[in-house]
Amino acid sequence: MNTTKKKITALDAESQRLSEDAARRKNWKKWGPYLAERQWGTVREDYSAGGNCWEYFPHDHARSRAYRWGEDGMLGITDREARLCFALALWNGRDPILKERMFGLTNPEGNHGEDVKEYYFYLDSTPTHSYVKGLYKYPQSEYPYQWIIDENRRRSKDQPEFELADTGVFDDNRYFDVQVEYAKADSDDILIRIKVCNRGAETATLHLLPTLWFRNTWSWGRSGEGYWAKPSMRLLEDGSIVAEHESLGRYHLFAQGQPEFLFPRTRLTASGCSTRPIPTRT
């Protein structure tokens, strides 16, 4: 008698995660690359008296104003509701401000409308974001913020846009490749690895400041869902940071080595061991 055995194929790891997420056994998609590249200059953050949303919130305001409906950052991650956020902050020692978000032009500033003037690449991601990889290219010379604004304003719609590469800041490969990887050991357990490579011919210094912060939901004078109480972060004796949020719960941030943690008024940054000269890659 012939018998047929049912072939059972085990699910691969990502298919298993998708199955668990669909069945609500684990919330694998809770964390992901949901952090906006830019929140400034969008209709979501328009509080202008006349509804002039495209001019109301330019990039230059972003470092000193709180967002209400979202957050932005460089190659960052956050939960689905953008309550707790993690992203990069960089400084090449020459820029007038920290590089915390993608720079670009609002609709009236660009000769072809709004546009982000950066070079960044999303290299990989699984469907559940159990693995995510991105790359940002950061010039070693001073970032030409005002030059890009002025030149694009000067050009007509019939002329090409003035891009970052047109300024010459990437000549002779004088830039850093900053690569970020996120890998989930579990739905709420995420390993973060940041690699920096100097593509230029000379040694250069980069200040690398991984940053953790809560979106401000408590300063708007309202209560109820979406307007949670002010969360907290504090340094524990074991050298980790505990972050507690009314609806999100408690999370810990652990850092390799013994970095110096900085607690500014809006964002937590890790400094110290991550600030060093970056030699050229051979």
N, C-alpha and C positions, 0 to 999 in steps of 0.2 A: 504494500500500500504506500502510495506516495503521500508525503506530508509536506506541507509548506509552513515554514517557520516565519513568523512575523519579524521583520527586521526592525530593530529598535535603534535609532540613531540618537545619540545624546546631543542635546543642544550645545552649541558653542557658547562661550562665556557671555558674549553680548546678546545673543538670542535669549539666553536664560535671564539676563537682566531685563530685557524688553518684556518677557513673559511675566516676571515678578512685578514690573511696573504696571502692566495692563491689568493684572489681577489685584492691584493695590496691596500687594504683600510688602513691597518696598518702594519707596518714592525715589527711584533712580534719577528722575528728571528734575528733582527739586532744585539742584544746583547746576548751573551751566553758564555758558558765555552770554548771559542775558544783559550784561552791563552795556549801555549804549556807548557808541563811539563818541557821540556828542549829544548833550542835552540842551546846550545853549543854542539859541537861534531857531528854536522849534516852536510850533504853535502850542505845544503842551505847556510851555512856560511863559505864555504871554499874559501880562497884567497891565499892558499899556492902556492909557485912557481912551485912545482912539482906535484900538484894535490893530495897531501897526506891528504885527507879530514878527515880521522879518527884520525889523531894525531894533526891537526892544531889548534883546538879550544877546549881544555879540560875545565872541570868545573872550574878549578883554574883561568882561564882567564876571566870568565864571569863577574866578579864584576868590571872589569876595562876596558872592551872593549864594544863598541856599536855594537849591531846587526844591520843587514841591512834588512833582509827579514822577520823578525818576532820578537817576544819577548817571554819570559818565566816568569813563576811565580808560586806561590803555591796556588792552589785552587782559581784561579782568573777568572775574566771575561774580555772580550774586545768586541769591535765591529767586524764585519765580516772582516775588513781590518786591524785589529790590530793597529788602530791609537791611541786610548785612552785606557789605561789598568789600571785595579785595581787588587791588590793581597795582600797577607800577607807578612810581614817581622817579624821575631821573633828573640829574643835573650834571652838565658837562663843565661846570666851573665858569662858564662864559655867559650863559643866558641870563636875562634879567629876572626870570621867573622859573620855578620848577616846571618840568615837563610832566604834567599830571593827566592831560587829556589831549585828544587830537585837535590841532589848530586848523582853522579854516576861515572862510569868508561867509558873511551873511549874504542874503540875496542882493541887496543894493551894493555891496562891496565888490562883488565879482563881475567882470564884464560879461560872463555867461551865467550869472546867478550864483547861488550858494555852492560852495565846494570846499572839501577838506583838503588841505595842502600838506599831506604826510604820506609816508610810504610804510605800509603795514600789510601783513598777509596772514590770513587764517589758513594754516597749513593742514590741519587734520582735526577731525572730531567724530566720535562714534555717535549713533543715534541717541543714546542716553547720556552723552557727554561724560562717559566714564573715562575717556581720554580726550584731551583737547591740547592743541599745539598752535602757537602763533609766533609771529616774528615782527619786530619793529626796527626800523633803521634810523638811528639817532646821529645827527651831525656832531662832529667834535668842535667845530667853530660855532660862533654865536648864531642862534636861529634867527633868520631875517624876517621877523614878524612884520615890522612896519613897511619894509621894502615890498613884500608881497602884497600888502594891502594897497599901498600907494600905486604900484605899477599896474595892478589889475583895475584899479579905479581909472587910471589914465587911459587904458586901452578901450577901444570901441568894441562893439559886438562883432564886427567883421574881422577882428584880430584874434589870434590864438590866446589862450589863457597863459598867464605867467606862472610857471610851476616852480616847486622847490628846487628841482634839479637845475633849472635855468639860472639859479643864483650862484652856482659853482661850489656849494657847500659840500658836495660829494666828490669833488675833484680829487684825484690821487687816492681814492678810497678812504678818505679821512672821515670815517663814520664808525659807529658801533652797531653790530648786530646783537639785538637783545631778544633772546628766545625764551618763551614761557611755556611750560608744560604742566597740565593738571591731570592727575590720575587718581581714580576713586578706588580705595580698598573696600569701601562700603558706601551706602547712599549718603551718609553724613561724615565720611572719613576721606579726606582729600589730601593727597601729596602734591606739593607745589615745588617745581624745580625751575630755577632761573639761570640761564647761561648768557654770558656776555663775551663777545669776540671783537677785538679791535681789528678792523680790516685795513687800517692805514699802515704806513711804513715806520711810524714813530710811536713810542710809548705815550699813552694819553690816560688821563684820569676820568673816571666816571663815578659819580655818587649814586648808588643804587638804593632806593628807599621803598621797599615793599610796603603797601599801605592798606590798613583795615579800617573801615568806618561804617557807621549806621546812617542810613538816609534819614533826614530830619522829618519826622512825622508829628512832632510834639510841640512845635512853636507856632501853630496856626490858629490856636484858640478854639479848637474843635475837639470833639470826643466821638467815640464809636469806632467801628471797624475802619481800619486804614489810618486812624489817628491814635496810635498807641502811646502809652506813657514813655517818658524819656528812658532809653536803655542805659546800660553801663558797661564800662570796660575797666579792668584793673589788673595789675601785675601780681602774680602769685609768687610764693617763696620758691617754687620749683623753676622759676624763670619763664613760665608760660603766661599768656594773657587769657583771661576768661571774659567772654562777651555775653551779656545776658539781655534778652529781649522779651517783652511781654507775650508776644504771639509766636515768635520763632524758637524761643527756648535758650538753652545755654550751650555755648561752643567755646573750644579752647584753641588757641593759636600757639604752636610750638615752633621755635626757630633753631636751626642748626648753629652750634657754637654758642657764643655769649654776646649777642648783639645788644646795643644800647637802644632801648625803646623810648621813643619820643611821644609825648601826649599833647599835641596841639589842641586847640579848642574844637576842631572839626574832625580831624582824622588822626589815627594812630599810625606812626611810621616806625620801621625798624632800621636802625642805622648802626654805625660802628664797624663791624667786621666786613660790611659790604662796600665800604668806601676804600678804594685802592687803585693804584695805577694799573692799567690794562696794557700789557705789552702787545706788540704786533704778533699776529699769528704767522708761524713759519710753516 
